[in-house]
Amino acid sequence: MSGKDDGISTLANGFDRRSFLATATALGAATLIPACAPATPVTASKRIPAMDGLNGFVEEGWGPVADILRANLKEGRDLGASCAVYVDGRPVVNVWGGLADKAANRPWQEDTVALVASTTKGAAAFCANLLAQRGQLDMDAPVTRYWPEFGQAGKEDVPVRYLLSHQVGLPYTDTVVTFEDLRAWHPAIRALEVQKPLWTPGTEHMYHAVTYGFLVGEIVRRVTGKTLGTFFQEEIARPLKLSAWIGLPEEIEPRVATVEQEPYPENFMGAMVADFAKVMGWEVPIAVEVIKTMYGPGTDFFKAGQFGGFNGENVGSRAYRAMEFPGGNMFTNAHSLARMYGATVAEVDGFRLLTPETVAKMTEIQTVNSRMHGAPPELEPYARKMFNMSLGFHRPNSSMLPLLGPASFGHPGSGGSLGAGDPDSRVGFGYVPNLWAAKMIDMRQIELTNAVRKCLGKA
């Protein structure tokens, strides 16, 4: 950063860095990952036990992935974490290490699970797309076909696909919704039913940080008669033998890692502006204006993250872990994420979750013809580079979110977690840490996904 202000001091005035980061990333705003080409599958080879601070195994030729996690743990960039990769339906990496609980000096074990925040949204999207594959849910049908009460305040003709693609215009409600209302579910649903969209649905898009889970969850409940957490367990987690829950059973509590927050940079705003400018190739004044206009306090994006009154106290409670919040409270590990995504691009132990045809429909970008809500006309060219959303999944973006390659899809979450799949290379990837990053760019993800591509020969 240069010595001149460039508008950063003005932006930082009255700007609470903890609240902003919680809004912008804690519920899963896109993490930044460099681009790569599609990769070819590898053949089976010898499994090597992980060593020197790591547990698990890596297949011969996949050591660079384990090396990155080992280095992160050794250098303090991870406290505890797991990372896994599936290729062609089989695991080639499954490693873990570090501490699950720093205060108790409890080590991260093979069965340790952690909160993955908005990485949960990918699991919720799989549920909806599985119903579409079975012919039980039509993405082009009006929401009211399944949820009649939704058709209020100008929402009578809104198609289901707008719920999954963040185009419905319901990132928050005028009705005050509390944490207890979210736990009870139905008060949040009633508030969404009567809410008038912030824009004409389908014409704009904006990340629905909290409400996404309730919108998609209610559609799944109306179609199946089951909560999304129950449907996920019965139709995805159990058949695939995943350690993954949306609504954590009490008996799993001893396996839960404790989340630690990374210290915030002293010059938080300057660091964030520098990150945006570097990754997007923008001049610093443009980065300042984008953050201030689209993501700052008082903006609709900020309000979206504040919906429901989440805070450090309630998010750390048993009540939070037990509730079903399909937008952000799945507890899982990297092996389960990699296995779940791997089962959408290949057969895993005789089970394939989604057909290639479903994956093709599910990953078609929906936001190409809508504009980013909150972006003034002069910033629209920049905003268009920031959000490529399909039916519940982030798609590659040449600057902000390339993921595993042009055909890949996935969903990141607060603190660095990521689940992703790539039909071209038939790869499923998962990474779950418990040291949550206090920055917009997480180098841990970047280095791990770079290592995966290197091992596939396409780095």
N, C-alpha and C positions, 0 to 999 in steps of 0.2 A: 504494500500500500504506500502511496506517496504521502508526503507531509501535508499536502493540502486537504481540505475537508471533503470536497466532492459530494457534499450533501449528507455524509454519513452521520455527523453530529446531529443534524436536524432530524434525521430519521431515528436516531437513538433516543432523542428527547422524549421521555415519557414511555419508552418502549421497554417493557419487562421481558428480558430475554428468556426467562424460564417459562413464562406463559406463552410466548411466541413459539418456542420450540415444541412445547407440549401440543400446541395447536397445529403447527406445520408438519411435524414429523412423528409425534408420539402415537398418532393413530394411523400412521402409515403413508404419509406423503412420499412421493417417489424418491428413492435413493439413487445416487448417480453412479453408473457403471459404464466402463468403456466398451466400444463396439468390438465385434469379432465376426468372423465368417462362420457359416455352418460347418459342423465337423462330421467326420465319418466315425462309425462305431469301432470299438476295439474288440479283439478276440480274447477269450478267457486265458488267464495266465496265473502264475503262482501268487497266492496270498501271503503277505509278509506282515507279521505282527508289528503294530506301531510301537515305537520305543522312545526313550529319552523325554519323559514328561507327557507322553500321550498313551492312551489305551485304544484298543480296537484293531483294525487291520487296514491295509491298503494292498491293492493288487500291484504286482510288479509293473512298473512304468507309471504309477500314479503317486509316487513319493512327493512330487512338488506340492500337491494339495496339503498333505500332512505337514510338510515343512513350513508352509505359511501359517497354519494354525499353531504349530509348535512355537514358531518365532513370536507370534502375537501374544501367546501366553507367557513366554519367557520375558518379553519386553514390556509387559503390563498393559498391552493394548486390548487384551482379553483377560477377564478374571476367570471365568469358566465358560466353556462353549463346546458345541459339537458341530461336525461338518460331515456331510455324506453325499455320495454321488451314485446314481444308478445309470447303467448303460445297457440298452437292449434288455431291460427287465431284470437285471441282476446287479447287486451291489459291488462296486469296485473300490469304494472308499467308505469307511464308517469309523470315524475317530472322535475322541472326546478327551477332555482334560481340564485341569484347573480346579477351581473351587465353586461348588454350588451355593455355598453359604460362607461368606468371608468371616463373619463374626463367630460362627461355630466351627470354623476350619473344616467344614464338611466337603469332601471331594466330590467332583462331578462324576457320576457313575453312568454306566451304559443305559440305565432306565431313568435317568434324571430328565425332567421336563421343565420347560420354562415358558413364561408368557411371551407370545410372539406378536401381540398387538394386531396391526392391520394385515399381517400375513394371514390372519383368520379369514379375511375377505375372500381369499382364493378358495378356501374350503367351502365357504358359503356359496360361491359361484359354481363350484363343482356340483353342489346339491341341485341348484336350479337347472343347470345344463344337463344333468342326468335325467331330471324329470322331462326336459324337452326331448331328449333322446328316446325316452319311453313313450312319447306321444301324449303325456299328461299335462304338459305346459307348452303353450304356443307363444313364442316370443313376440309375434306380431298381433296377438289378440289384445283387446283392451284389458287393463288390469281388472276392471269391473266384472269381467266374466268370472273371475275367481274370487274377487274381493269387492262385492257391490258397494260397500260403504265408502270405498275410496273415491267414488265418482262425485265428489263435492268440490265446490269452489273452482270450477273450470277444468276438472281432471277426468271428465267422463270418457274421453277417447284416448287417454294416454296408454300407449302399448307397453307391454311388460318389459321389452328391451330397454326402455328408457330408465327403468329402475336399476338395471345392472350396469348401465353405461354412464351413470352419474349425470344424466341429461334431464331428469324429471323436474328439477327446480325446487327440491325440498331438502336443502342441506341443514335447515333448522326450522323451528316453528315459532310463531308469535306467542303461542301458549307456552308458559313456563313449564318445563319438564325437569323434574328433579332426579337425582340418583335413585331414590326409592321408586319413582315412577318407571324408570327403566327396568328396575328389578321386577316390578309387577307386570311389565310388558304392555298390558292393554291400555293404560293411560297414555303411553307414548304412541301407540297405534291410533288412538282416538285423536290425538293432537295432529298427527299426520293426515288423517282422513279429512279434517276440516280446514286444513291449511291451503291457502292459495299459493300456487307456485311463484317463485321469485321471477321467473321468466316463462315465456311460452315454451312448454316442454318440447325438447328436440332441437330448439334453435341455439341453445347455449349449453355449456357443460361446466361443472365445477366439482371438485372432490367432495363427496358426501361422507365426511369422516366418521360420523356416528350414525346418522340416520340410515345409511346404506344397509346395515345389518338388520334393522327393523323392517325396512321395506322388503328386502329379499326374504327375510325370515318369515314375514307374514304371508307372503305368496306361497312359500313352501308349506306353511301350516294350513293354509286354506285348501291347497291341492291334496295334501296327504293326511290331514287331520293330526299331524305330529309336529312338535316343535322342530326347528331346524337342527338343534343339538341332538335330539333323539334320532332324526332321520340320518344325520351324518354318522352317528354311531352305528346304526343298523345297516346302512347301505354302503358305507365307505370304510369307516375305521375298523369295524370288526372283520369284514371280508378280507381286508388287506393286513389285518393284525397290526394296526397302528397304535402307538402310544400317543393318542391325540383326543382331546375332549373340548367341546364348547359347552361349558357348564361342568366344572371339575368335581368328580365324586370325592367325598371326604376321605375315603381310604387311600387316595392318591396323594394327599397332602404331604406325606413324608418324602416324596420324590421331587417336590417342587423346588427349583432353584430360586434363591433370593435375588431380586434385581437390585443392582447398584447403579447409581447415576454418575457418569463421568463428570469431573469438574468442568464448569463452563469456562471458555476462553475469556481472558480479561477484556479483550476488545471483541466481544461477541459479534456486534453488528459489523465491524470492519472485516472480521473473518468470514462472515456469511456473505457479505457483498463480494469479497474477493473470490470466494468459491463460485458464486453464480457467474461472475464476470469471466473467470478462467474457463469453466466448463462450457459455458454457452458462447464464448468468444465475443462477449459484449464489452463495451466501454463501461467504466465504473458508474458514471451517471445514469446509464440505462439500467444497470443492475439495481441501483438505489431506487429508481422510480418504479421498477417492477415490484420490488419487495414492499415499498411503501403503499403503492396503489392497490395491489392485488392481495397482499398477504399481511399487511400491518394491522394493528389494533383498530377495531371498529369496522373492518371490512367483513364482507359476508363469509369469506374463507375463515377468518378468525372466529366469527360467531359459530360457524359449523363445528369447529373443534371444541367449543365451550358447551355445546348442547348436552344436556343431561347432568351438568355439574360434576364431572369427574375431577378428582383431585388426588394428591398423593396419599391422603388418608384412606379414602374409600377404595382406591385402586389396589391398595395393599391389604385389603380386608378379605376375610373368608367369604363375606357376602358377595364381593365382586367375583371371586374365583368360582363361586357356586352358581351365579346367575348365568343365563344364556345371553351373550352379547355377540351375535354373529358378525359384527363389524370389528371386533377387537379383543376378545379374551380367550382365544384358544390357548391351551397349554399342550406343548408337544416338544419333540426333539428333531434334530436334523435328519436322522435316519427315516423317521416317519414322513417328513416333508418330501425327501427325495423319493421315497417309495410311492407316495401318493401321486406326485407329479410324474414319476416314472411309469405308473400304471395308466396314464393318459396317452402316452406315446409308444408304449410297448406292453406286452403281456408280462405280468409279474406273478410268478408261481401259479400260472394257469388262470389268472384273473386280469381282465382288462377293463378299466373303469369306463372309458369313453372310446367310441369308435373314431377312426380317422375323419369320417364325415362330420361327426359332432365337433371334434376339435377344430376343424376348418371353419365351421359356422361360428363356434364360440370365440375364435380368435380374430374374426373379421373386425377391423377397426370401425367403431361406431361414431366417433367424434370428428371425423374428417370434414363434415359439412356443417358443424356447429362451431360457434366461437367461444372462447374462454370468458366466462362470466366475470365481470369486474375489470376487464382489460379495456382501457380507453382506445380509441381508434389508432392513435399513434404507436401504441404498444402491441397491437394485434399481431403484427408480423413476428414479434418476439414470443408472444404467448402461444402461438400455434406450434412452437417447437417444444413445448413443455408437457404435453399431455396427450398420449395416444391410448385410448381406452376401448377395449372390446367388450364382450359380454361378461364383465366382472374381472378382467385381467388387464394389467398394463402390458402394452406392446412396445417393441423396440422404438426408441427415439434416437435419432442420430447424435443428439447432443446430451440428453439427460438420462435416458434409460435404454441403452442398447440390449441389456440382458445377455442371453447366450448366443444371439445371432438373429438374422432377419426373420426367421419363422418362430422365434421363441416367445414365451408368454410367462407371466408370473405376477407375484405380489410381494412387495417388501413391507416391513413393519417397523415400528419404533425400535430404536436401539441397534438396528442392524440386521435383524432376522430377514430371511429371504427364502421363498419357495419358488422354483422356476422349472419349466420344462421346455424342451426343444424337439419338435417332431423331426427335423432334419437329421440331427445327431442321435435322436432317440435317448436323450439324457434327461434325468430327473435330478435336481439339485436342492440341497437344503443346508441352511446355516442358522444356528440358534445360539446367541450369546446371552449372558446375563449382566454384562457391563454395557449399559446403554450409552451410546455416543451422544455428545452434546454438540453436534455439528450437522450440517446439511449434507456433507460428503463423507462417507464412511469408507476409509481405505481398506478396512478388513474385507468387506465384500468385494471391493475392486480386485484385491490381490488374490482372493480365493477363486473368483470366477475367471480371472486371467490364468490362474494355474490349471483350472479345468480345461480351458481351451488349449493351453500348451500341451497337456497330456493327450488331448485328442488330435494334436498335430495341426491345429488351426489357429494358433495364437497370433 
